[in-house]
């Protein structure tokens, strides 16, 4: 019998209807694994006896009580699963943990079923998927075995793309989750640092590591992320961030947004990946995006620090005892790279940190100009033979657009963008500041809905996506009409709260404008008048919701915040005046005839 579609919604539909049970699904997946024989994408696959306890935990539950009920997943073999060896791709390093990693346990508690541990570039060092020991073998790309699968989370990407699991966990320090997602037609979410606990993960660079997610679509990535994302008080690198409290919600992408793109001279992509970028740009524009070309030199410079700077010392720190005890247990290329981390001086580390701080200052200024950034995920898709001929050089090229993300504390999502003439996947990456994960997923979903590419390498069609409520990005659009306008005395109150000018426009023809007594500075009142109203010049500023409280506290009587109708018909939060106040002759004067506050000020100064 054919294995059902493994996207989470399809599985849960089948479970609810009684067409399928988790036990029957696991039996089918195990039978298919036996039929196909050995698969280098796996290091350890669990048998029926080992999986039975996970199935028994589901008794009395359903998809309505457990968000990942009966959903099979895999985890990279540098992440702990209780009772199963963690090898990090090295038998001499292996240990058997008594507890699962924090994130893995959360997934299991939500109903997910771990099928086993997947192959990787040894010690998560590499973007190629070829730095695996002979005892494990190196998996081939899910579309063409002559091409690399990408790494270091090679096995996790391949088993997801080939329909062996619904999703998989990888890790991502320099691109280890995004590059293999790109090469295997998957969504690859690299969460903001600290959102997913790394307790129970073998470190590569502890200060830069994150667990990453491989999924067939944006909705699946979001469903897994919701479960996995939780503060871990026992993890030194865990960070608190409640998306709901910050006004952030996954949903339909906005109809208008600005996206940054590096100039094509900085892409460094081959013809196929350049075409993928152009297709993504066109699609984002079709979705309502405004393209803004930005010089990304600071980001590319930061990327070079990862392997040319002292962060290699972190990789050395993670396995230095093994290197001293049994250097031959380490893959030759991995050893060559990692041993370089033994030599940097403390002064080198500080110098690199100073450089990085400057690059981040410049890069953050670029990101502040747009809602999201778009870049290539990687620059080309090499064959296994090309990597064998130049293992370090090719790997370095693949990290051109991935290495800087964690160094700069950015969130990122690899999104499938089509196929080459040879039938190999290409992809792009959406990225933004820390904690922009839900915005990236929403925009990735919009691209998914437009392209409707097949699911992974299964050849199965993607189901039509249901309409979701609008996404919320943690900001509020604020309409201002007086002293907060650009260049006027109170505009600094918006800039100090990271406000950004969105547009200069006019209100609907339903408002009167008054001057209020008091000041300085002089203040206006915008009052709705259905009978005598006119259109008034206004600006729309976008502020983080978290800064709104301090702003609101400084608004003097009789002003407050309410809803203002714009000429476009949209309603947005803006300044309003207490009812009846403008009708007091000593308190207000009607200046509607000037059409806006600037025009009235100009007349006073003239």
C-alpha positions as CSV (number, residue, x, y, z in Angstrom):
1,X,0.0,0.0,0.0
2,X,1.3,3.5,-0.9
3,X,2.6,5.6,2.0
4,X,0.2,8.6,2.6
5,X,1.3,12.2,2.2
6,X,3.4,13.1,5.2
7,X,2.7,16.8,5.5
8,X,1.2,17.3,8.9
9,X,-2.3,18.5,7.7
10,X,-2.7,15.5,5.4
11,X,-1.7,13.1,8.2
12,X,-4.0,14.6,10.7
13,X,-6.9,14.5,8.2
14,X,-6.3,10.8,7.7
15,X,-6.1,10.2,11.4
16,X,-9.3,12.0,12.1
17,X,-11.2,10.1,9.4
18,X,-10.0,6.8,10.6
19,X,-8.3,6.1,7.3
20,X,-4.9,5.8,9.1
21,X,-3.5,5.3,12.6
22,X,-0.1,6.2,13.8
23,X,0.7,2.5,14.4
24,X,-0.2,1.6,10.8
25,X,1.8,4.5,9.4
26,X,4.9,3.4,11.4
27,X,4.5,-0.1,10.1
28,X,4.4,1.1,6.5
29,X,7.4,3.3,7.0
30,X,9.4,0.5,8.5
31,X,8.4,-1.9,5.7
32,X,9.5,0.6,3.1
33,X,12.8,1.0,4.9
34,X,13.4,-2.7,5.0
35,X,12.5,-3.0,1.3
36,X,15.0,-0.2,0.3
37,X,17.8,-1.6,2.5
38,X,20.7,0.4,3.8
39,X,20.5,4.1,3.4
40,X,23.5,6.4,4.2
41,X,21.1,9.2,5.1
42,X,20.6,7.4,8.4
43,X,23.1,6.5,11.1
44,X,20.5,4.9,13.5
45,X,17.0,3.8,12.6
46,X,14.7,2.7,15.4
47,X,13.0,-0.7,15.1
48,X,9.4,-1.5,15.9
49,X,10.1,-2.5,19.5
50,X,11.9,0.8,20.2
51,X,9.1,2.8,18.6
52,X,6.3,1.0,20.5
53,X,6.6,3.2,23.7
54,X,6.2,6.4,21.6
55,X,3.0,4.9,20.0
56,X,1.7,3.9,23.4
57,X,2.0,7.5,24.6
58,X,-0.5,8.5,21.9
59,X,-3.3,6.3,23.3
60,X,-6.3,8.4,24.4
61,X,-5.1,11.4,22.3
62,X,-5.8,12.8,18.9
63,X,-4.7,15.6,16.6
64,X,-7.1,17.8,18.6
65,X,-5.2,17.3,21.8
66,X,-1.6,16.9,20.6
67,X,-0.4,19.3,17.8
68,X,2.1,16.8,16.4
69,X,0.0,13.7,17.1
70,X,1.5,10.7,15.1
71,X,3.9,12.9,13.1
72,X,7.1,11.0,12.3
73,X,10.4,12.9,12.4
74,X,14.2,12.4,12.3
75,X,17.0,14.2,14.1
76,X,20.5,14.9,13.2
77,X,23.0,12.7,15.0
78,X,24.4,15.5,17.1
79,X,21.1,15.9,18.9
80,X,20.3,13.6,21.8
81,X,17.5,11.0,21.8
82,X,17.2,9.1,25.1
83,X,18.7,5.6,24.9
84,X,20.1,6.0,21.4
85,X,23.8,6.7,20.7
86,X,24.8,10.2,19.7
87,X,27.8,10.0,17.4
88,X,28.2,13.4,15.8
89,X,29.4,11.3,12.9
90,X,32.3,9.8,14.9
91,X,32.1,6.3,16.6
92,X,35.1,7.2,18.8
93,X,33.1,10.2,20.2
94,X,29.8,8.3,20.7
95,X,27.8,8.3,23.9
96,X,24.3,7.2,24.9
97,X,22.3,9.9,26.6
98,X,19.7,9.1,29.3
99,X,17.6,12.1,28.4
100,X,16.5,13.6,25.1
101,X,17.5,17.1,24.1
102,X,15.1,19.7,25.4
103,X,13.6,20.4,22.0
104,X,13.3,16.7,21.1
105,X,11.4,16.0,24.4
106,X,9.0,18.9,23.6
107,X,8.3,17.4,20.2
108,X,7.7,13.9,21.7
109,X,5.4,15.4,24.4
110,X,3.4,17.0,21.5
111,X,2.9,13.6,19.9
112,X,5.8,13.4,17.4
113,X,7.4,10.0,16.8
114,X,11.3,9.9,16.4
115,X,12.3,7.4,13.7
116,X,16.0,7.7,14.2
117,X,19.2,9.7,13.9
118,X,20.5,11.1,10.6
119,X,23.9,11.4,8.9
120,X,25.9,14.6,8.9
121,X,29.2,16.2,8.1
122,X,31.2,15.0,11.0
123,X,30.9,17.3,14.0
124,X,28.6,19.5,11.9
125,X,31.6,21.0,10.2
126,X,30.8,21.5,6.5
127,X,28.1,22.6,4.0
128,X,28.6,19.7,1.6
129,X,27.4,16.5,3.3
130,X,30.6,14.8,2.1
131,X,32.6,14.8,5.4
132,X,31.2,11.6,6.7
133,X,33.3,8.6,7.7
134,X,33.3,5.6,5.4
135,X,31.6,3.5,8.1
136,X,28.5,5.6,7.6
137,X,28.8,6.6,4.0
138,X,27.6,9.9,2.5
139,X,24.1,10.3,1.2
140,X,23.4,11.4,-2.3
141,X,21.2,14.3,-3.2
142,X,17.5,13.4,-3.1
143,X,17.1,14.3,-6.8
144,X,20.4,13.1,-8.3
145,X,22.9,11.0,-6.4
146,X,25.8,12.4,-8.3
147,X,25.2,15.8,-6.6
148,X,25.9,16.6,-3.0
149,X,23.0,16.7,-0.6
150,X,24.4,19.7,1.2
151,X,25.5,19.7,4.9
152,X,26.1,19.5,7.5
153,X,22.5,18.3,8.1
154,X,22.7,16.1,5.0
155,X,20.7,13.1,6.3
156,X,17.9,15.2,7.8
157,X,17.3,16.9,4.5
158,X,17.3,13.8,2.4
159,X,15.0,11.7,4.6
160,X,12.5,14.6,4.7
161,X,12.7,15.2,0.9
162,X,12.3,11.5,0.0
163,X,9.1,11.2,2.2
164,X,10.5,9.1,5.0
165,X,9.5,11.5,7.7
166,X,7.3,14.6,7.9
167,X,10.0,16.9,9.2
168,X,13.5,16.7,10.6
169,X,15.8,18.5,13.0
170,X,19.2,19.7,11.9
171,X,21.6,22.2,13.3
172,X,22.7,25.5,11.7
173,X,25.8,27.4,12.6
174,X,27.0,28.6,9.2
175,X,24.3,27.3,6.9
176,X,24.0,23.7,7.8
177,X,20.2,23.8,7.8
178,X,19.7,26.2,4.9
179,X,22.1,24.8,2.2
180,X,20.7,21.2,2.4
181,X,17.2,22.5,2.4
182,X,17.9,24.4,-0.8
183,X,19.5,21.4,-2.5
184,X,16.6,19.1,-1.6
185,X,13.5,21.4,-2.3
186,X,12.6,22.0,1.3
187,X,11.8,24.8,3.7
188,X,14.7,25.3,6.0
189,X,14.1,27.5,9.1
190,X,17.1,28.8,10.9
191,X,15.5,30.3,14.0
192,X,16.8,33.3,15.9
193,X,19.6,32.3,18.2
194,X,18.3,31.1,21.6
195,X,14.7,30.5,20.6
196,X,15.3,26.7,20.4
197,X,17.3,25.4,23.3
198,X,20.6,23.8,22.4
199,X,20.7,21.7,25.6
200,X,21.4,18.1,24.5
201,X,23.2,19.2,21.2
202,X,26.8,18.5,20.6
203,X,28.3,22.0,20.0
204,X,30.0,23.1,16.9
205,X,30.3,26.8,17.9
206,X,28.3,27.0,21.1
207,X,27.7,30.8,20.8
208,X,26.4,30.5,17.2
209,X,24.6,27.1,17.1
210,X,20.9,26.7,16.7
211,X,18.7,23.7,16.0
212,X,17.1,24.1,12.5
213,X,14.0,22.7,11.0
214,X,13.5,20.9,7.7
215,X,9.8,20.8,6.5
216,X,7.8,20.3,3.3
217,X,6.1,23.6,3.6
218,X,5.8,26.8,5.7
219,X,2.7,25.6,7.7
220,X,4.6,22.5,8.8
221,X,7.7,24.5,9.7
222,X,5.5,26.8,11.8
223,X,3.7,24.0,13.5
224,X,7.0,22.4,14.6
225,X,8.5,25.8,15.5
226,X,5.5,26.6,17.8
227,X,6.2,23.4,19.8
228,X,10.0,23.6,19.8
229,X,10.2,27.3,20.7
230,X,10.3,27.6,24.4
231,X,12.6,29.2,27.0
232,X,14.9,26.7,28.7
233,X,16.1,27.9,32.1
234,X,18.8,25.2,32.1
235,X,20.4,26.3,28.8
236,X,22.9,29.1,29.0
237,X,22.2,30.2,25.5
238,X,18.4,30.2,25.7
239,X,16.6,33.6,25.2
240,X,13.1,34.6,26.2
241,X,10.8,35.9,23.5
242,X,7.0,35.6,23.5
243,X,5.7,36.3,20.1
244,X,2.1,36.9,21.2
245,X,3.3,39.5,23.8
246,X,5.3,41.2,21.1
247,X,2.3,41.4,18.9
248,X,3.6,38.9,16.4
249,X,1.5,36.2,14.6
250,X,1.9,33.8,11.7
251,X,-0.6,34.3,8.9
252,X,-1.3,35.8,5.5
253,X,1.5,38.0,4.3
254,X,0.8,41.7,4.0
255,X,-0.3,43.2,0.7
256,X,2.4,45.8,0.9
257,X,6.0,45.5,2.2
258,X,9.5,46.5,1.3
259,X,12.2,43.9,0.6
260,X,15.9,44.5,0.3
261,X,18.0,42.8,-2.4
262,X,21.8,42.9,-2.9
263,X,22.9,44.2,-6.3
264,X,23.4,41.4,-8.8
265,X,27.2,42.1,-8.8
266,X,27.2,40.7,-5.2
267,X,25.2,37.6,-5.8
268,X,28.1,35.4,-7.0
269,X,25.6,32.9,-8.3
270,X,25.7,30.7,-11.4
271,X,23.1,31.0,-14.1
272,X,20.5,28.7,-12.4
273,X,20.7,30.4,-9.0
274,X,20.7,33.8,-10.6
275,X,17.5,32.8,-12.3
276,X,16.1,31.7,-9.0
277,X,16.8,35.1,-7.5
278,X,15.2,36.9,-10.4
279,X,12.1,34.7,-10.1
280,X,11.8,35.4,-6.4
281,X,12.2,39.2,-6.9
282,X,9.4,39.1,-9.5
283,X,7.2,37.1,-7.3
284,X,7.7,39.3,-4.3
285,X,6.9,42.3,-6.4
286,X,3.7,40.6,-7.7
287,X,2.7,40.0,-4.1
288,X,2.9,43.7,-3.4
289,X,6.6,44.1,-2.4
290,X,8.7,47.1,-3.2
291,X,12.3,46.2,-4.1
292,X,15.0,48.2,-2.5
293,X,18.6,47.5,-3.7
294,X,21.1,47.5,-0.8
295,X,24.8,47.2,-0.8
296,X,25.4,44.1,1.3
297,X,29.2,44.5,1.7
298,X,29.1,44.5,5.5
299,X,27.2,41.2,5.6
300,X,29.6,39.5,3.2
301,X,32.6,40.8,5.1
302,X,31.1,39.4,8.4
303,X,30.6,36.1,6.6
304,X,34.4,35.8,6.0
305,X,35.1,36.2,9.7
306,X,33.5,32.8,10.5
307,X,36.3,30.6,9.1
308,X,39.0,33.2,8.7
309,X,38.6,34.5,12.2
310,X,38.9,33.0,15.7
311,X,35.5,31.3,15.8
312,X,37.2,28.2,14.5
313,X,38.6,28.0,18.0
314,X,35.1,27.2,19.2
315,X,35.0,24.1,16.9
316,X,38.4,23.1,18.3
317,X,37.2,23.6,21.8
318,X,34.3,21.2,21.2
319,X,36.5,18.2,20.2
320,X,40.0,19.1,21.4
321,X,40.1,16.1,23.8
322,X,39.3,13.7,20.9
323,X,41.9,15.3,18.7
324,X,44.5,14.8,21.3
325,X,43.4,11.3,22.1
326,X,42.6,9.9,18.7
327,X,43.2,12.4,15.8
328,X,42.6,9.7,13.2
329,X,39.0,9.3,14.3
330,X,38.3,12.8,12.8
331,X,37.6,13.2,9.1
332,X,40.8,14.5,7.4
333,X,39.1,17.7,6.1
334,X,37.4,18.3,9.4
335,X,40.6,17.8,11.3
336,X,42.5,20.2,8.9
337,X,39.9,22.9,9.5
338,X,39.5,22.4,13.2
339,X,43.1,22.1,14.2
340,X,43.5,25.7,12.9
341,X,41.5,26.7,16.0
342,X,44.2,25.8,18.3
343,X,46.5,28.7,17.4
344,X,44.5,32.0,17.6
345,X,45.5,34.4,20.4
346,X,43.1,36.1,22.8
347,X,43.9,39.4,21.1
348,X,42.8,37.9,17.7
349,X,39.4,37.1,19.3
350,X,38.9,40.6,20.5
351,X,40.0,42.1,17.2
352,X,37.5,40.0,15.4
353,X,34.7,40.9,17.8
354,X,35.5,44.6,17.2
355,X,35.3,44.0,13.5
356,X,32.0,42.1,13.8
357,X,30.5,44.9,15.9
358,X,31.2,47.4,13.2
359,X,29.8,45.1,10.5
360,X,26.7,44.6,12.6
361,X,26.2,48.3,13.0
362,X,26.3,48.8,9.3
363,X,24.2,45.7,8.5
364,X,21.5,46.6,11.0
365,X,21.2,50.1,9.4
366,X,20.5,48.4,6.1
367,X,17.9,46.0,7.5
368,X,16.2,49.0,9.2
369,X,15.3,50.3,5.8
370,X,13.1,47.3,4.7
371,X,10.7,44.8,6.2
372,X,12.7,41.7,5.0
373,X,15.8,40.9,3.1
374,X,16.1,38.5,0.1
375,X,19.4,36.8,-0.9
376,X,20.5,33.6,-2.6
377,X,20.6,30.6,-0.2
378,X,23.8,29.5,-1.9
379,X,25.5,30.2,-5.2
380,X,25.7,26.9,-7.1
381,X,25.0,23.1,-6.7
382,X,28.3,21.1,-7.1
383,X,28.7,17.5,-7.9
384,X,30.3,15.1,-5.5
385,X,33.3,14.9,-7.9
386,X,33.7,18.7,-7.7
387,X,33.8,18.7,-3.9
388,X,36.3,15.8,-3.9
389,X,38.6,17.8,-6.1
390,X,38.4,20.9,-3.9
391,X,36.7,20.1,-0.6
392,X,37.5,23.4,1.2
393,X,37.3,25.8,-1.7
394,X,33.8,24.6,-2.9
395,X,32.5,24.5,0.7
396,X,33.6,28.1,1.2
397,X,31.7,29.3,-1.8
398,X,28.6,27.6,-0.6
399,X,28.6,29.7,2.6
400,X,28.8,33.0,0.8
401,X,25.2,33.9,1.9
402,X,24.8,31.8,5.0
403,X,27.9,32.3,7.1
404,X,27.0,35.8,8.4
405,X,23.5,35.0,9.7
406,X,24.3,33.8,13.2
407,X,27.3,36.1,13.6
408,X,25.0,39.0,13.1
409,X,22.1,37.5,15.1
410,X,19.6,37.3,12.3
411,X,16.7,34.9,11.6
412,X,16.5,33.2,8.2
413,X,14.3,30.9,6.1
414,X,15.4,29.0,3.1
415,X,12.6,28.8,0.5
416,X,12.4,26.5,-2.6
417,X,12.3,28.7,-5.7
418,X,12.1,26.2,-8.6
419,X,14.3,23.8,-10.6
420,X,17.2,24.0,-13.0
421,X,17.0,22.6,-16.6
422,X,18.6,19.5,-15.2
423,X,15.8,19.0,-12.6
424,X,17.8,20.1,-9.5
425,X,16.2,22.4,-7.0
426,X,17.2,26.0,-6.5
427,X,16.3,28.3,-3.6
428,X,16.4,31.7,-2.0
429,X,16.6,32.9,1.6
430,X,14.4,35.4,3.4
431,X,16.1,36.9,6.4
432,X,15.7,39.6,9.0
433,X,16.6,40.7,12.5
434,X,16.4,38.4,15.5
435,X,12.8,37.3,16.3
436,X,11.4,38.0,12.8
437,X,10.9,34.3,12.4
438,X,7.1,34.5,11.9
439,X,7.3,37.3,9.4
440,X,9.7,35.2,7.3
441,X,7.5,32.1,7.5
442,X,4.4,34.2,6.4
443,X,6.3,35.6,3.4
444,X,7.7,32.1,2.6
445,X,4.2,30.8,2.7
446,X,3.1,33.4,0.2
447,X,5.9,32.3,-2.2
448,X,5.0,28.7,-1.6
449,X,1.4,29.4,-2.5
450,X,2.4,31.1,-5.8
451,X,4.9,28.5,-7.0
452,X,3.1,25.3,-5.8
453,X,6.2,23.2,-6.3
454,X,6.1,19.4,-5.6
455,X,6.6,18.2,-2.1
456,X,10.3,17.6,-1.6
457,X,11.5,14.9,-4.0
458,X,8.4,12.8,-3.7
459,X,6.8,14.1,-6.9
460,X,3.6,14.7,-5.1
461,X,1.6,17.8,-5.7
462,X,1.3,20.4,-2.9
463,X,-2.1,20.9,-1.5
464,X,-3.9,24.2,-1.8
465,X,-3.2,26.4,1.2
466,X,-6.1,27.6,3.3
467,X,-6.6,31.3,4.0
468,X,-5.2,32.4,7.3
469,X,-5.8,35.5,9.3
470,X,-3.4,38.4,8.5
471,X,0.0,38.0,10.0
472,X,1.1,40.5,12.7
473,X,4.7,41.6,12.8
474,X,4.8,43.3,16.2
475,X,4.5,46.8,14.8
476,X,1.8,49.4,14.7
477,X,1.2,51.9,12.0
478,X,0.6,55.4,13.5
479,X,-1.0,58.3,11.7
480,X,0.5,61.7,12.6
481,X,-0.7,65.1,11.4
482,X,1.2,67.7,13.5
483,X,4.4,68.2,15.5
484,X,5.4,64.6,14.9
485,X,5.8,65.1,11.1
486,X,9.2,64.8,9.6
487,X,11.4,67.7,10.6
488,X,9.0,69.1,13.2
489,X,9.8,69.4,16.9
490,X,8.3,66.1,18.1
491,X,9.5,63.8,15.3
492,X,12.4,62.7,17.5
493,X,9.9,60.8,19.7
494,X,9.2,58.5,16.8
495,X,12.8,58.1,15.7
496,X,13.9,57.3,19.3
497,X,11.4,54.5,19.3
498,X,12.8,53.0,16.1
499,X,9.9,54.4,14.1
500,X,10.0,54.3,10.3
501,X,8.2,56.6,7.8
502,X,5.9,54.4,5.7
503,X,4.1,56.9,3.6
504,X,3.0,60.5,3.3
505,X,-0.7,60.6,2.3
506,X,-4.0,62.3,3.2
507,X,-6.9,61.4,5.4
508,X,-10.3,60.6,4.0
509,X,-12.4,63.7,3.2
510,X,-14.1,63.4,6.6
511,X,-11.9,65.5,9.0
512,X,-11.4,69.0,10.3
513,X,-8.0,70.3,11.5
514,X,-7.8,72.6,14.5
515,X,-4.9,74.2,16.4
516,X,-5.0,73.8,20.2
517,X,-4.0,76.3,22.8
518,X,-0.8,75.8,24.8
519,X,2.7,74.7,23.7
520,X,5.2,75.1,22.5
521,X,5.3,73.3,20.3
522,X,1.9,74.1,18.7
523,X,-0.3,71.1,18.5
524,X,-3.2,70.2,16.1
525,X,-6.4,68.2,16.6
526,X,-7.8,66.0,13.9
527,X,-11.6,65.7,14.3
528,X,-13.9,63.5,12.2
529,X,-16.7,65.5,10.6
530,X,-19.0,63.5,8.3
531,X,-20.7,66.7,7.0
532,X,-18.0,69.3,6.5
533,X,-14.9,67.1,6.5
534,X,-11.9,67.6,4.2
535,X,-8.8,65.5,3.3
536,X,-5.8,66.4,5.6
537,X,-2.2,65.8,4.9
538,X,-0.8,63.1,7.2
539,X,2.2,60.7,7.6
540,X,2.1,57.0,8.5
541,X,4.9,55.8,10.8
542,X,5.6,52.2,11.8
543,X,6.6,51.6,15.4
544,X,7.3,48.5,17.5
545,X,4.3,47.7,19.6
546,X,6.6,47.4,22.6
547,X,7.5,51.1,22.4
548,X,3.9,52.3,22.2
549,X,3.3,52.4,26.0
550,X,6.0,55.0,26.6
551,X,4.8,57.0,23.6
552,X,1.2,56.9,24.8
553,X,2.2,58.0,28.3
554,X,3.6,61.3,26.8
555,X,0.4,62.3,24.9
556,X,-1.1,65.4,26.7
557,X,-4.8,66.1,27.2
558,X,-7.1,66.4,25.2
559,X,-5.3,64.2,22.6
560,X,-5.3,60.5,22.5
561,X,-5.0,57.6,20.1
562,X,-7.9,56.2,18.1
563,X,-8.8,55.1,14.6
564,X,-8.2,57.4,11.6
565,X,-9.5,56.7,8.1
566,X,-7.1,57.3,5.3
567,X,-7.8,58.4,1.7
568,X,-7.2,54.7,0.7
569,X,-10.1,53.6,2.8
570,X,-7.8,52.0,5.4
571,X,-8.3,52.6,9.1
572,X,-5.1,53.1,11.1
573,X,-4.3,54.2,14.7
574,X,-3.7,57.9,14.9
575,X,-4.1,61.0,17.0
576,X,-7.7,62.0,17.9
577,X,-9.1,64.7,20.1
578,X,-11.5,64.4,23.1
579,X,-15.1,65.0,22.1
580,X,-16.4,68.6,22.4
581,X,-13.0,70.1,23.2
582,X,-12.5,71.9,19.8
583,X,-15.8,73.6,20.2
584,X,-14.4,75.7,23.1
585,X,-13.4,79.0,21.4
586,X,-10.5,79.6,23.8
587,X,-9.1,76.1,23.2
588,X,-9.1,75.6,19.4
589,X,-9.1,77.3,16.1
590,X,-10.2,75.7,12.8
591,X,-7.4,75.6,10.2
592,X,-8.8,73.0,7.9
593,X,-8.6,75.4,4.9
594,X,-4.8,75.0,4.8
595,X,-5.1,71.2,4.1
596,X,-2.4,70.2,6.6
597,X,-0.3,71.3,9.5
598,X,2.8,72.2,7.4
599,X,0.8,74.5,5.2
600,X,-0.6,76.3,8.3
601,X,2.9,76.6,9.9
602,X,4.3,78.0,6.7
603,X,1.6,80.7,6.6
604,X,2.4,81.6,10.2
605,X,6.1,81.9,9.5
606,X,5.4,83.8,6.2
